[in-house]
Amino acid sequence: MIKKLIIYGLGIFFSKIIVFLLVPVYTRCFSAADYGYYDVLISNITMVVSITFVEVWSGIIRFIFDDERPYRPIKSFLVILPALLVLYAVGIVVLAQIMELKFVALTVVYGLLYLLFTVYNSICRGLGKNVDYVISGVISTVLACGLGVLFVVVLKRGIASLLVAQIIGYACAIVYSEIRTRAVIRSFKEKISKQQIKEMILYCIPLMVNSFSFLFLGTFNKNVVLRQLGEEVSGYYAFVLKFTSILSVLISVFSLAWQEMAFQNANSEERDKIFTYYINTFVRFVGLLVPVYCLVLYYAAPIIGGAIYTDTVQYLPLAIFATFVSEFSGMLSVVIAVSKKGLHILLSTVVGAAANIVISLFLTKIIGIDAASLGLFVGFFIAGLYRFIAGRRKYKISVKCGALLLLAVEMLLTVLCFYFGKWWLIVPAILAFLVLWGIANRNEIKTAFKTAKTFLCKAKKKEI
């Protein structure tokens, strides 16, 4: 697990964090209208791909882990691909009715390559080629960002050049992944399994609806804030979400490793203990760092945003804690996904989404931006509770209350620190929380150091 965290940590850094650094470059080179259009277009085409291709990449990785012939699920994907392409064409037509497609050909190609890139990511992870997974992500990011800067800053091209840059990045990463895995070539030798195709589709459809629900909710609260509170407050909310998205990216390092461990141990006799261990490790290792992240942002956020965003720090604790709860709910969904009971994931999402919509609609005018964060917090909490109960019906999993209680106390103290805003409260709180985190995770920290030491020793021996 520790090795996977290190590998995925490097991959996430290059594939996600670096992209954030280029946002100021693009916002200065394009008008707000152009960059806003590009952002909406990417969000919409991502949603179209997720819906029309029924989250097939989730089924691929799950069935690779479950099948004695790991290339057979890839063959199943290739068999149903023509039908999914027809759905994709319909999705593009529908999208064109919703928004103006200025770059139709580029948009279509972008969506297809995004699909293949995501599929190959799942294939690499399913086959245990984690280093190749990371390298393909680095290839895609470096090429997309590098060419983006070249096209935009040097050659002064328009917003369409960002699509071209990303397409080239995805294409090169896909070619690299195929060379390393030979997934498509080897899948040709497999026989078609109609039973597996049926099972894969039935497995993926609830996940697709679940993914669509969360993609929809990602924009729903933004629209409520904009409509009820106005453009200026909407801008403040967007600024707050920058930091919640960074937290989500960092947490995804753990989530990716956890997903693989869960699938790999789906049929293990020790799976109940394994699932319980990693769920509680998530609370201790990730959760107890959330208050520290909040307190650091008390000083960092105004520096990043400037004087105009100074007052937005008051909205950070609830928004960030809601993000943590959403990620924890996502962890519990993996337990259900392992049992192939995707309907429970769908139902939990629908119930949570309903709670979020009600709270956001009725409380935004009363308590402002915090209503959006409160809606997400309550919605994801309900979804997570549902998933935990559903998961316990299949596996003997448990969550230790000690770490959760400590996290709740630390978040309460964090809110008080934000309220008073005194450095002599905030700095000692950060140090105390870090000490408690170190004590709670001392075994994992020792293991991490031993793993890193072993890795460095092997690297030195290879050099010699």
N, C-alpha and C positions, 0 to 999 in steps of 0.2 A: 504493500500500500504506500509506504513512504517513498519507494522508488518511483511509483506512478505519480505521486504528488510532485516530485522534483521534475519529472519529465513533462507533465502537463503544465506545471508552473512556468517552465521555459516557453512552452508552446503558446500558452495564453498571453504571456508578456509580449511576445513578438507579434502574435496574431490579433490581439485586441488593444492592449494598452498603447502601442505605438500609433494606432489609428487616431486615438484621442488627441495626440500631439499635433496632428495635421489639420484638425478642425479649424483652428485660428487662421491657418494659411488659406484654406478654401473660403472661409467667410469673408476674408479681405479681398479675395480675387473675384468673387461673384457677388452679384446683387442678392439681397435677402430673398427676393422672389425666385431667382434661379436656384439658389441653394435650398430654399424651402421646397421647391418643386422636386428637386433631386432626392431630398430626404423622404418626402411623401411617396415618391415613385418606388424607391428601394423598399420601404415598409410595405407598400401594397403588393409589389411583385413577390416579396418574401411570403406574404400571406397567401397569394394565389398558388405558389408552388407548394406550400404546406398543405393546402386544401386539395388541390387537384391531383397531387401525387401521394395523398393519404399518409403523409409521414412515413413513407415506405422505408426510409433509412433506419427508423427505430425498429421496424420488424426485421430488417436485414441483420443488424447486430445481435438482436435477441435470438434469432434462429441460427445464426452462425455458432453462437455459444452452445446451443441446444442440439445441433445436428452433428452426427459422427462424420458427415461429409460436409465440411465447412463451405465448400464452393457451390453446394446445391441451392442454398437460399439466394445466391447471386443469379443462378440460372432462373429461379422462380421470378426474380425481379425483371430480368430481361424478357421473360415470356409475357408479363403483364404490362411492360413498358408501352407497347403500341396503344393499348386501350387508355392508359394514363395520359399519353400524349394528346389523344383526342379530348380528354377532359381539360388538359392544359390549354388547348386551343379555345375551348369554350370559355375557360376562365379569363383568357386574354380579351376575348370579345366583351365579356361582362365588365372587365376592368376599364375597357375603352368607353363604356357607357357611363362609368362612375367618374372618371377623370380623363382629361385630354392626354393622349399618348403622343408626345412630340417626337419620340425616337422609337417607333414601333419595332423595327428590325433589331435594334440594339437591345431593347427591352426583352424581346422574346429570347434572344441568344443569351442574354444575361441570366434570365430565369432558368434556362436549360443547364447552363454551366454551373450555376449555383446548386441546382439539384445534383448533378454528377459529382461536384466537389464534396457536397455533404454526404452522398452515398459512399464515396471512396474513404471519407473520414471514418464512417462506420465500419467499412470493410477492414481498414488498417487496424482499428481498435479491436474488432472481432477476431482478427487473425493474430492478435498479440504483437503487431508491428507498431508499437507505440512511438518509437523514434521516427519512423517514416511518417506517422501521423503528424508529429511535430514539424518535421522538415517540410512536408507539403504545405502546412499552414504558414511557415516562414516564407516559403517560395511565393505563395499567393500574396501575402502581405507586403513583402519587400518589393515585388514587381508592381503590384497595384499602387502602392504609395509612391515608389520611385518614379514610375511612369506618370502618375497623377501630377506630381510636382513638375516633371519635365513638360507635360502637355499644358498645364495651367500657368505655371510661373514663367517658364522659359519661352514656350511656343505660343502662349496667350490664346489657347484654344478654349472653346466654350464648355458648358457643363456636360455635354455629351462625351467629352474626352475622359471624364471620370468613369463612365460606363465602359468605354473602350479599355482603359487601364485595368479595371477590375476583371473584365472578360479575359484579357491576356494573362493576368495573374492566376485566375481559376484554371484556364486551359493548361498552362505549364504545370500547375500542381497536379492536375488530373493525369497528365501524361507521366509525370514522375511516379505517382501512386500505382498506375497500371504497370509500369516497368518493374517496380519493386514487388508488387503482389501478383502480377499476371492474372488478376481476378477474372477478367472477362474471358481470356484465352482458356484458362483452366475450367471455367464454368461450362464451356461448350461440350466438354467431355461428360458432363453430368446428364442423367436422364431427367425428364420433366416429371415433377411430382405434383399432380393435381391436388392431392390432399394438402400438401404443404402450401401451395398457392392459396387455397381456400382458407387455411388457418392463418396465413400471413395477412391476408386482406381483413379477416375478421378481427385480428389482433390490432391492426393499424388504424382501422376506421375510428374506434373510440379515441385513440391517441390523437388522430387528426382533429376531431371535434374539440378535444381538450386543448390542443395547441391553438386552434382558431379562437377559442374562448379567451385564452390568455392574451393572444395577439390583439383581439378586439378590446379587451379591458385595458390594455396598455395605452390605448388612445381615448377610451371612453371618459376617464376621469379628466384628462386634459381638455376635452371638449366641454365638459361640465364647468370646469374652472373658467374657461374662456367665455362661455355663454353667460354665466351668472356673475362673474367677478370682473370681467374685462381683460383687454389685451395686456395691460401693464402687470397685473397680478398673475396672469397666465405666464408671462415672461419670468417672474420670480419662481413660479412652480417648475418651469422648465429648467431653471438653474439648479434648483434643489435636486431634480431628477438626474442631473449629471453625476452627482455623487452617489446616488443609489445605484445607477447603472455600473459605475466603477466597482462598487461593492459586489454586485451580481457577477461581474466578470471575475473578480478575485475568488469568490466562493465557487465558481464553476470549476476551478482547479480541483477542489475536493470532490465536487459532484460527479465529474467525469470518472475519476478514479473509483468512486463508490459504485457507480453504475456498473462498471466492469466487474468489480469484485462481487456484486450481487448476482449478476448473470452467471459468472463462473462458478459460484457456489449454490446455484439454484437447486441442484440435486444432491448436495452434500448433506450428510447426516448431522453435521455441526452447523448447518445454516442458521438455525435460530440464534445460537450464541454469536455467530459472525455478524448477523444483521443487527442484533442488539448492541454489540460492541461498536460498530461503525456509526450507528445512529447516536449513541451517547458520546462517542468521540467527536462527532460533528458539533454537538451542543457545547462540549468543553473546549475543543480546539478552535472552532470558528466562532461560536456564539459569544464566548467570553472576551473576544477581541472587538466585538461590535461596540461596546461602550467606549473603548479606547479610540476607535475610529471616529466616533461622534465627537469626543472631546478634542481630538486633534483638529477636526474640521472647524471647531469653534474659532480657531485662529487662522486656519488655512483657507477656508471658504471666502472670507472677505478679501484676502490678498489675491486670490485667483480671480474673483469676480469684480473687484473694485468697490469703491465707496457706495455705489448705487445698490449693491447687493448685500450690504452689511446687515440689514434687518432680516434677511432671509434665514439667518442662522437659527432663529427660533423654531423654524419648521423642520430642521434636520433630524432631531432625535426620533420623532414619530415616523417620519418617512423612512429612515434607515432601519428602524426596528421592524417596520412593516415589510421591508425588503428581506430581512433575515427570516421572518416568519414565512414569507413566500418561498424562500429557498429551502427551509426546513420541510415545508409542505411538499415541495418537489422531491426531497429525499424520500419521504414516506410513499410517494407515488411509485418510486422504483420498486418498493417491496411488493406493491400490487402488480406492477408490470412483470415482475419475475414469475408470478403465478398465472400470468396471461389472463387476468380478470380486468381487462381494460375498461369495462362498463363502470366499475366502481370509480375509476379515475374520472370518467366523464360525469357521473352523477355528483361527485364531490365538487367538481369544478362548477357545475351548474348551480348548486346550492350556494357555494361561496360567491359566485358571480352575482347572484340575486341579492345577497346581503350587501355586497359592495355597491351595487347600483342604487339600492334603496337609501343607504347612508349618504352616498355622494349627492344624490338628487335633493334630499330633504335637509341636509345639514350644511351644505356648502355656503349658502347665504348667511347662515348663523355663525359658524365658527371659521369660515374662510378656507384657506389652503389645507389646514389640518383635517378637514372633512374628507378630502380625497385620500390622504394617508390613512385616516381612521377606517375608511371604507375598505381599503386594501388590506389593512391589518385584520379586521374582523372577518373579511371574506376568506383570506388565506388561512386564518386560524380555524374557521369552521371546516374548510376543505381539508386541512391537515388532520383535524380531530376525526373527521369521517374516515380518512384514509388509514389512520392509526387503528381505529376500531375494525375496519374491514381487513387490515393486514393481520390483526391478532386472531382473526377467525381461521387463518391459514397457517400462521407461524407464531411461535411463542416469543414475541418480541416485547420488550419493556423499555421504558424511559425512566432513568433515575431522576428523582425530584430534586436532589441536592444541587446539581448544576443548573437546573432551570430556576430554582429559587434564588441562587446566587446571581444569575443573570438578571432576574427581575429586580433584585435589590440594587444591582449596579446601574441598571437603566433608570431606576427611580432617582438614584444619587446623581446620575448624569443630567437628568432634567433639572434638578435643583441647582447644579453647577451652571447650567445654561441660564437659569432664572436670575441668579445672583451675578454671574459673569465676572467673578473675581479670580485672578490668576492664582492666588494662594489657596484656592479651593480646587481649581482645575488641574494644576500641575501635580499636587500630591495625589489627587484622584487617579490620574493617568499612571503614576508610578505604582500606586497600590493595586490597581487593576492588573497591571503587567505582572506584578509579583504573584498575585492570586492565579493568574493564567499560567505562569510558569510552574507553580506548585501543582495545579490541577492536571497539567500535561507533562509532568516531569518524565514519565516513561516514554512518551512519544518523542520528546525532545532528545532523550538519550539515544533512542533508536535512529532518529534522523541524523544525529552526529556520527553514529557508527556507520550508517549507510553511506554518508558523504565521505567519511574517511576511507572506507573500503573502495569506493568508486575512484577516489584520487590515487590510492595505492595501485589499483589496476591500471590506471591511466599512465602512471610513471613507469610501471613495468613494460608497458607497450612501447613507450618512448625509448627505453633502454634496449 
